[in-house]
């Protein structure tokens, strides 16, 4: 079975898995008329350009990586140097001491081989899908942000914040409006066509809201719960600091980290960024609409 998943404008082609894409990730599946090699498929449909080819194998054999440990998440995954590329190993107490899946990744990120020791699991489910997308974004003037994203009247409004800052509350306030909420927790932003595009992701938060929709980004707001609504524009340096604190940069990759910082600098210089004090009632929605239209 061949699976094609598009997140943040990037397409992953997964070959060899017999597990269907279900749950939030299913919303991000695309169905080309036929399998195609890396690049634009037959017919020249640019929307189905494949950014990463992923082959899935199954087997119990395990050989340790051939390089040093680059990053330890402290939870499910570790990243190693491995020959001419990288290896990600995923472990869980549910499956014993050995990794339940490993991913051998080419240095340019274009090809991945995933070996599954446990059957019945989606090979690209967390954390691999998010890790691959974040690494690709660093190469393509993009970044994933802790944020709630709302498409209102064709324009993207991005509400960034940490856990507890009000992303879920914001999503719930906008749910009663004729808008498309692309995520209540994690949103991708990319520089495209002379502007910036906001994309939904399958990695939702407490409200479990996600959508593959995208739109030109119009405004960015740093969330700040309050008794009344108000907005304070941020200077470029303040805006970059606020954005970086909510970003998912590849800390294990110095070049990728520098690229993300540069991307955030360009973003803050191109799109208005402000601190949004907001009340937990419908008045916050109307306040933002009026402010964004000014």
Beta strands, then each sheet from edge to edge (+ up, - down):
strand 1: 2-7
strand 2: 10-15
strand 3: 29-30
strand 4: 52-58
strand 5: 69-72
strand 6: 77-82
strand 7: 85-90
strand 8: 101-105
strand 9: 111-116
strand 10: 142-152
strand 11: 155-160
strand 12: 180-183
strand 13: 186-192
strand 14: 195-200
strand 15: 214-225
strand 16: 230-233
strand 17: 273-278
sheet 1: 3+ 1- 2+ 4+ 9+ 8- 7+ 6- 5+
sheet 2: 12+ 10- 11+ 15+ 14- 13+
sheet 3: 12+ 10- 11+ 15+ 17+ 16-
end
